[in-house]
Structures are given as structure tokens and as C-alpha cells.
Amino acid sequence: MKIGQLDLGERPVLLAPMEDVTDMPFRRLCKGYGADLMYTEFVSADAIIRDIKSSMKKLDIDDAERPVGVQIYGREIEPMVEAARIVEASGPDIIDINFGCPVKKIAGKGAGAGMLRDIPKMVEMTRQIVRAVDHTPVTVKTRLGWDENTKFVVDTAERLQDVGISAITIHGRTRSQMYTGEADWTLIGEVKSNPRMRIPVIGNGDIDSAKKAAEAFGRYGVDAVMIGRASIGKPWIFEEVKHYLSTGEELPEVGIGEVARRLARQLDDTVAWIGDERRGILHIRRHIAVSFKGVPNFKEKRVRLLRAESVSEIKEMLSELE
């Protein structure tokens, strides 16, 4: 699969952009486990223009983690165009437009999935961003529609293609669904099977196992799959998927001791990147919360890990699991 001139090979597996998750240390981790393309946390166009330090830090890319896409969001065309130019200067491999975030503070203000209520504006914004950047492929991530009555993604995808995007990622839910229920891949498959579509179609939603990833490729014909929430606390899911796609065999489950060792390394990397022990611990707690999901009788240990306030305390508890 190619996005512009970027060749990701056959059946690539991508890391989804996730706020407060896909920072540089986590992206490097996923890269090490075989993810073919990473995305940054989404970044506000207004924050980029205002040069907000915390937002600009999200544009930092380590060459070792490439290829990396930077995802931007906003509700007005001019600021999005200006932000795209600024982002391109930071040197990403892809600029992705967020037309899929469903949370109220973004979608409710007309950005992210909120743009699904104004398809002509979505298309025009995309057109102008594509024209504004010089060499970087522009892609879009979106949803099936705003609600059950507006699932226009087949037509919308074609219109976005026609204004110059290089690939489209579709999450198999409407904005109204948020993250509830099951992702509907049938419409993603319809976008891919549309004879007028020429760009890669990437499927997203509920890919939480190697078998589901294989099914997405085989049954719906997508060019790539994107994994989001299933990678939190389990970044090695990319290794499992890639192994299954190449061999048809599942890797054995990672033991609790190895999970603890991997989490300790992630903790060190995160704290070093943030540059503050307390904030680094707060940042990684969502990973700690799910890293031992399914382990019996682990609730008390999990609570202790989440309440720990120093790296040494967390690492001591993790060492007890080895």
C-alpha cells in the first residue's frame, strides 16, 4: 500500500492517533513491535497557530519512529490551512485531518466528527489544505456519518478523494455511537469496493486481535487496518498481528512477568520524555490500568500500582511480578 510516495508494503498495520496516548515514547514502542505507520496525538489548529508549547511538543518526531503522521483538527478553514503549513514545516511523513473525533468538546463545536454535519465544508476544507501543502500527502480519518440517518461515507469518501487526499481511514461507527456497540465494517467494505475509489482505504474499529485484523483484510478488502484502544497496555498487539498475517499462527500470550518488565521500560521512557516524574507517572497510568487486564485476583495490585507516586515504588511492585 502506498500513501503518496510512502510505501508501507502489503497489509500494513497502523497505530491510531489517540489523545494522551500516542506520544513519542509510545509510538517508538509500537514501532518496535512492528507497527507500519504511527500517528501523533491530534493537535488543535488554533493551538498550533498560537504556538502553544504543549501542543507544539506533539509535533516532535524521532527519525527512528518514522513514518509518522501528524493529525490536526479544527472547525474553521483558514486556521486549518495555516496549521497544515506549520505542521508541514516540522517534517511529518503525512498530514492527517481529523473528521472523526466524537467527544463533545470537539465534535460539539463543529470540529472532528462535528464536520460530518457539514459535508460541503468538510470537502472544501480538505481541498484547501491539500492545495496549501507542498510535498506532504494529506489523508483523512472520519466515521460512517453523524448518526444512523446520515451514513453517507461512501459518497463522502469519493468526494474527499476527488479533492486530492492520498488515503482515507474510516472508523466503523457514527458519531452518535461514540465507542459503544460494535463497529460496522460493511460500509467500510462498500467504500473499498466502490469502483471509483482509487486511493487506499484503511479500516478502523474493534481490531483487538490478530484474527480480527486478518478478517478485515480478507472479508472487507481494506488496504490497511488501524489499531487504537487495543494497543493501550498491549503495544505488542502489532507483533501478534504481523506474525499471524505472515504465518497464520498465533503467538503465545505474553506472561505477567514479561508484561511487568515491558511496562517498567515504558515508564522510564515516558518519564524521561516528559521530563518530570510526577507528570510522567500520571501520563502512564492509563497504560498501567489495563496492562494486566484479565489477570485473576489482580485488583488489589492494580490499585496499588495506580496509587504509587514514584517511579521507584512502581518499579518495585512490578519487580515482584517477575
C-alpha positions in Angstrom: 0.0 0.0 0.0 1.3 3.4 -0.9 0.2 6.8 0.5 1.6 9.3 -1.9 5.2 8.1 -2.4 5.3 6.4 1.0 5.3 2.6 0.5 4.1 0.7 3.5 4.2 -2.7 2.0 1.3 -5.3 1.8 -1.3 -5.4 4.5 0.2 -2.8 6.8 -1.0 -2.3 10.4 -1.2 1.2 11.7 -1.3 2.9 15.1 -4.3 5.1 15.5 -3.9 8.7 16.8 -5.1 8.9 20.4 -5.1 11.9 22.7 -2.8 11.4 25.7 -1.7 8.0 24.4 0.3 8.2 21.1 3.2 10.3 22.4 6.7 9.7 21.2 7.7 7.0 23.7 4.5 5.0 22.9 5.0 5.4 19.2 8.6 4.2 19.4 7.3 1.2 21.4 4.7 0.3 18.8 7.3 0.8 16.1 9.5 -1.8 17.8 6.6 -4.3 17.8 6.0 -3.9 14.1 3.5 -1.0 13.6 4.0 0.2 10.0 2.8 3.8 10.5 2.3 5.9 13.6 0.2 8.9 14.2 0.7 11.6 16.8 -2.0 12.7 19.3 -4.4 15.0 17.5 -3.4 18.7 17.6 -5.6 21.7 17.6 -5.1 24.0 14.7 -5.7 27.0 16.9 -3.0 25.8 19.4 -0.5 25.3 16.6 -1.1 28.9 15.3 -0.7 30.3 18.8 2.5 28.3 19.3 1.2 26.7 22.5 4.2 24.8 23.9 2.4 21.6 25.0 0.8 21.3 21.6 3.9 22.0 19.6 5.7 19.3 21.6 3.3 16.8 20.0 4.9 17.7 16.6 8.3 16.3 17.8 9.2 13.2 15.7 12.2 10.9 16.2 13.6 9.7 12.9 13.7 6.2 14.4 9.9 6.0 14.6 9.2 7.1 11.0 6.9 7.0 9.1 4.7 9.2 11.3 1.6 11.2 10.5 0.6 14.4 12.4 -3.2 14.7 12.9 -4.8 18.1 13.1 -8.3 19.3 13.9 -10.3 22.5 13.8 -13.6 23.9 12.7 -12.6 26.8 10.5 -10.9 26.5 7.2 -8.3 29.3 7.4 -6.8 28.3 10.7 -6.7 24.7 9.5 -4.9 25.7 6.3 -2.4 27.8 8.2 -1.8 25.0 10.8 -1.2 22.5 8.0 1.5 24.7 6.6 3.2 25.0 10.0 2.9 21.2 10.5 4.5 20.5 7.1 7.5 22.6 8.1 8.0 20.2 11.1 8.7 17.4 8.7 6.0 14.7 9.1 5.5 11.9 6.6 1.8 12.5 6.4 -0.7 15.3 7.5 -4.0 13.7 8.6 -7.2 15.7 9.1 -9.4 14.6 12.0 -13.0 14.4 10.9 -13.7 11.6 13.3 -13.2 12.6 17.0 -16.6 12.2 18.7 -16.1 13.8 22.1 -18.4 16.7 22.9 -15.8 19.4 23.5 -14.6 18.9 19.9 -17.4 17.5 17.8 -20.0 19.7 19.6 -18.1 22.8 18.4 -18.1 21.6 14.8 -14.6 20.1 14.6 -13.6 16.4 14.4 -16.7 14.3 13.8 -18.8 17.5 14.1 -17.8 18.3 10.5 -20.0 15.3 9.4 -22.9 17.7 9.8 -21.5 19.9 7.1 -20.1 17.7 4.3 -19.6 20.6 1.8 -17.5 22.5 4.4 -15.5 19.3 5.1 -14.8 18.8 1.4 -13.8 22.5 0.9 -11.5 22.5 4.0 -9.8 19.4 2.7 -9.4 20.9 -0.8 -7.7 24.0 0.6 -5.4 22.0 2.9 -4.3 19.8 0.0 -3.5 22.8 -2.1 -1.7 24.6 0.8 0.9 21.9 1.5 3.8 21.3 -1.0 5.1 17.8 -0.7 3.4 16.0 2.2 0.5 13.6 1.5 -2.8 14.7 3.1 -5.1 12.0 4.5 -8.4 12.0 6.3 -9.8 10.0 9.3 -13.6 10.0 9.6 -16.6 8.0 10.6 -19.6 6.5 8.9 -21.7 9.6 9.5 -23.1 11.8 12.2 -25.9 9.3 13.1 -27.9 6.3 11.8 -29.7 8.6 9.3 -26.6 10.2 7.8 -24.3 7.3 6.9 -23.1 8.9 3.7 -19.5 7.7 4.0 -19.4 6.0 0.5 -20.2 9.3 -1.2 -18.2 11.4 1.2 -15.1 9.3 0.7 -15.3 9.7 -3.0 -15.7 13.5 -2.7 -12.7 13.7 -0.4 -10.7 11.6 -2.9 -11.6 13.9 -5.7 -10.2 17.0 -3.9 -6.8 15.3 -3.5 -6.4 13.2 -0.4 -3.9 10.3 -0.6 -5.8 7.9 1.7 -8.8 7.7 3.9 -9.3 5.9 7.3 -12.8 5.1 8.3 -13.9 4.2 11.8 -16.9 1.9 11.6 -19.2 3.9 13.9 -21.3 7.0 13.7 -20.5 10.0 15.9 -23.7 9.3 17.8 -22.4 5.8 18.7 -19.2 7.3 20.2 -17.4 4.0 21.1 -20.5 1.9 22.0 -21.8 -1.1 20.2 -19.9 -2.9 17.5 -18.1 -1.3 14.6 -19.9 -1.8 11.3 -17.4 -2.8 8.7 -19.9 -3.4 5.9 -19.8 0.3 4.9 -16.1 0.4 5.1 -16.1 -2.6 2.7 -18.5 -0.7 0.4 -16.2 2.3 0.3 -13.3 0.0 -0.7 -15.4 -1.9 -3.3 -16.6 1.4 -4.9 -15.1 1.2 -8.4 -14.5 4.9 -8.4 -12.2 4.8 -5.4 -8.5 4.9 -6.3 -6.8 5.7 -3.0 -6.1 3.3 -0.1 -9.0 2.7 2.3 -7.9 2.0 5.9 -10.4 0.3 8.3 -10.6 1.1 12.0 -12.7 -0.1 14.8 -12.7 -3.1 17.2 -9.5 -4.6 15.9 -8.3 -6.2 19.1 -6.8 -9.5 17.9 -4.7 -10.9 15.1 -7.7 -12.9 13.8 -9.9 -9.8 13.6 -7.2 -8.0 11.6 -6.9 -10.9 9.2 -10.7 -10.9 8.8 -10.7 -7.2 8.0 -8.3 -7.8 5.2 -9.9 -10.9 3.9 -13.6 -10.1 4.2 -13.7 -6.4 3.5 -10.6 -5.9 1.3 -9.2 -2.9 3.1 -5.7 -1.8 2.2 -4.7 -1.4 5.8 -6.0 -1.8 9.3 -5.7 0.7 12.1 -5.5 -0.3 15.8 -6.3 2.1 18.6 -7.6 1.3 22.0 -6.4 -2.4 21.9 -2.8 -1.2 21.8 -3.2 0.6 25.2 -1.5 -1.6 27.7 -0.6 -4.1 24.9 1.5 -2.4 22.3 2.8 -5.8 21.2 -0.5 -6.4 19.5 1.2 -5.2 16.4 3.7 -8.1 16.7 0.9 -10.5 17.2 -1.0 -9.3 14.1 2.0 -9.2 11.9 3.1 -12.7 12.9 -0.4 -14.0 12.2 -0.7 -12.3 8.9 2.6 -13.8 7.7 2.3 -17.3 9.2 -1.3 -18.0 10.0 -0.2 -18.9 13.6 -0.9 -17.1 16.8 1.9 -16.1 19.1 1.7 -17.4 22.7 0.3 -15.0 25.4 2.9 -12.7 27.0 3.4 -13.8 30.6 2.7 -11.5 33.5 6.4 -11.2 34.4 7.3 -10.0 30.8 4.4 -7.6 30.8 5.8 -6.1 34.0 9.3 -5.8 32.5 7.9 -4.1 29.4 5.8 -1.7 31.4 8.9 -0.7 33.5 10.8 0.2 30.4 7.8 2.2 29.1 7.6 4.0 32.4 11.3 5.0 32.2 10.9 6.2 28.6 7.8 8.2 29.4 9.2 10.0 32.4 12.4 10.8 30.6 10.4 12.2 27.6 8.1 14.4 29.8 11.0 15.4 32.0 9.0 15.3 35.2 8.5 12.2 37.4 5.1 13.2 38.7 3.6 14.1 35.4 5.2 11.1 33.7 3.5 8.8 36.2 0.2 10.5 35.7 0.6 10.2 32.0 1.3 6.4 32.0 -1.5 5.5 34.5 -4.0 4.6 31.7 -1.5 2.1 30.4 -0.9 0.7 33.9 -4.7 0.4 34.4 -5.1 -2.1 31.5 -1.7 -3.7 31.2 -2.8 -6.7 33.4 -6.3 -7.0 32.1 -7.6 -10.5 32.6 -5.1 -11.5 35.2 -7.1 -13.2 38.0 -7.0 -11.7 41.5 -5.1 -8.6 40.4 -7.4 -5.9 41.5 -5.6 -5.1 44.7 -2.2 -4.9 43.0 -3.6 -2.7 40.2 -5.0 -0.3 42.8 -1.5 -0.1 44.5 0.2 0.5 41.1 -2.2 3.3 40.3 -1.8 4.9 43.6 2.0 4.8 43.6 3.6 8.2 43.4 7.2 7.5 42.5 9.0 5.6 39.7 10.9 3.5 42.3 7.7 2.5 44.0 6.1 1.4 40.8 9.2 -0.5 39.6 9.5 -2.3 43.0 5.9 -3.5 42.7 6.5 -4.6 39.0 9.6 -6.5 40.0 7.5 -8.5 42.4 5.6 -9.8 39.4 8.6 -11.1 37.6 
